[in-house]
Amino acid sequence: MERLWAPWRLAYVKDASENDPACVFCAKQQAVEREALVVHGGVTCFVMLNLYPYTNGHLMVAPYRHVARPGELDAAERSELWDLLDRSIEVLDRTMRPHGHNAGLNLGRAAGAGVEGHLHLHVVPRWSGDTNFMPVLADVRVMAQHLDDTWQSLRDGWR
């Protein structure tokens, strides 16, 4: 397996694993702007692009409040989290036209959570055949669209 040098990733994950204010979700939630990758701010939750996406348009829905587990959400947060999942899928369908979606939670480091302390829901658009030879043969992902362009498209889609 080929390794790509990405020293900034470790700092991102280490910062994100700490409590407020180093938590990436707590730090980014205040601004609906390109630099923060936030595409929509709700009442109790917000939607942002993943800085390290699995596919183009990979979104994350998170509560503003720093909670780690679904059982810690109050009724309003739980409701808005799922409403924003629905809206995220609608926006992705309208702007990017994927063939399907993956949506899920990674709870705990062993389950793949890069940020354990702040609950977030991944919404990953998928296209038929989106696994090409690069991940299979080279263990490398290729992103076909710049994050700035994806942000603008999805931000416009929320309006």
C-alpha positions as a printed Julia matrix, in Angstrom:
159×3 Matrix{Float64}:
   0.0    0.0     0.0
   1.34   3.44   -0.94
   1.41   6.09    1.78
   0.71   9.71    0.96
   2.46  12.24    3.2
  -0.21  14.35    4.91
   1.26  15.73    8.16
  -1.6   18.23    8.57
  -4.06  15.32    9.01
  -2.61  14.24   12.38
  -2.89  17.76   13.81
  -6.5   17.94   12.57
  -7.45  14.62   14.19
  -5.57  15.37   17.43
  -7.19  18.81   17.73
 -10.59  17.36   16.92
 -10.29  14.71   19.63
 -10.02  17.29   22.42
 -12.94  19.03   24.1
 -14.06  22.63   23.38
 -12.64  24.79   21.81
 -10.2   22.51   19.96
 -13.09  20.38   18.66
 -13.34  20.96   14.91
 -17.15  21.02   15.09
 -17.23  23.51   17.95
 -14.64  25.69   16.21
 -16.37  25.7    12.8
 -20.03  26.0    13.74
 -20.18  29.73   14.32
 -19.7   30.9    10.73
 -21.59  29.98    7.57
 -18.68  30.68    5.28
 -16.34  29.04    2.84
 -13.32  28.86    5.18
 -15.29  26.91    7.77
 -16.85  24.67    5.08
 -20.26  25.21    6.75
 -23.0   25.11    4.11
 -26.04  25.5     6.39
 -26.74  26.6     9.94
 -29.94  25.45   11.63
 -31.38  26.13   15.07
 -29.71  23.27   17.0
 -27.55  21.62   14.29
 -25.48  22.59   11.25
 -24.15  21.02    8.04
 -20.56  21.23    6.81
 -18.35  19.66    4.18
 -15.82  17.09    5.32
 -12.3   18.47    4.86
 -11.16  14.88    4.12
 -14.09  13.6     2.02
 -14.72  10.0     0.98
 -16.38  11.36   -2.19
 -17.16  14.81   -3.56
 -20.0   16.36   -1.58
 -19.32  14.38    1.63
 -21.31  16.28    4.28
 -21.46  16.05    8.06
 -24.47  17.04   10.17
 -23.67  17.91   13.78
 -25.4   19.46   16.77
 -24.02  22.79   17.96
 -23.82  21.35   21.45
 -20.73  19.25   22.2
 -22.19  15.79   22.87
 -20.63  12.42   22.09
 -23.55   9.96   21.91
 -27.02   9.95   20.35
 -28.62   9.45   23.78
 -27.22  12.82   24.89
 -29.22  14.73   22.26
 -32.4   16.45   23.38
 -35.61  16.04   21.37
 -35.09  19.23   19.34
 -31.51  18.29   18.41
 -32.51  14.75   17.48
 -35.35  16.0    15.3
 -33.26  18.62   13.52
 -30.34  16.21   13.0
 -32.63  13.85   11.07
 -34.39  16.72    9.27
 -31.0   18.02    8.12
 -30.1   14.52    6.93
 -33.21  14.6     4.72
 -32.44  18.12    3.49
 -28.79  17.22    2.85
 -29.86  14.33    0.65
 -32.3   16.6    -1.22
 -29.58  19.24   -1.79
 -27.04  16.63   -2.9
 -29.6   15.07   -5.27
 -30.43  18.45   -6.8
 -26.88  19.79   -7.11
 -24.69  16.72   -7.64
 -27.12  14.07   -8.89
 -25.61  11.03   -7.14
 -27.06   7.56   -7.67
 -27.3    6.85   -3.92
 -26.07   7.85   -0.48
 -24.38   6.42    2.59
 -25.4    7.99    5.9
 -24.11   6.97    9.29
 -22.49   7.57   12.63
 -19.03   6.37   13.68
 -19.19   6.08   17.48
 -15.79   5.52   19.07
 -12.27   5.24   17.66
 -12.66   1.5    16.97
 -15.71   2.28   14.82
 -13.76   4.74   12.69
 -14.52   8.01   14.49
 -11.86  10.63   13.76
 -13.65  12.98   16.16
 -14.97  10.98   19.09
 -16.22  13.73   21.39
 -18.65  15.54   19.09
 -21.44  13.5    17.52
 -21.76  13.96   13.75
 -23.65  12.2    11.0
 -21.83  11.5     7.72
 -23.81  11.94    4.48
 -21.81  10.55    1.56
 -23.1   10.82   -2.01
 -22.33   7.76   -4.14
 -22.26   7.1    -7.88
 -22.42   3.78   -9.67
 -18.84   2.78  -10.34
 -17.34   5.47   -8.08
 -14.75   2.97   -6.89
 -12.26   3.08   -9.73
  -8.87   1.46  -10.15
  -7.05   4.03   -7.95
  -8.38   2.76   -4.57
  -8.25  -0.85   -5.73
  -4.74  -0.87   -7.24
  -3.02   2.13   -5.69
  -5.01   2.55   -2.43
  -5.44   6.24   -3.36
  -8.63   8.3    -3.65
  -9.06  10.89   -6.38
 -11.34  13.86   -5.77
 -12.67  15.23   -9.05
 -13.88  18.58   -7.72
 -12.16  21.22   -5.58
 -13.69  21.73   -2.11
 -14.3   25.43   -2.88
 -16.39  24.51   -5.92
 -18.27  21.83   -3.99
 -18.93  24.27   -1.12
 -20.3   26.92   -3.5
 -22.57  24.45   -5.27
 -23.96  23.01   -2.04
 -24.23  26.4    -0.33
 -26.26  27.65   -3.28
 -28.37  24.5    -3.04
 -29.36  25.31    0.57
 -30.79  28.67   -0.47
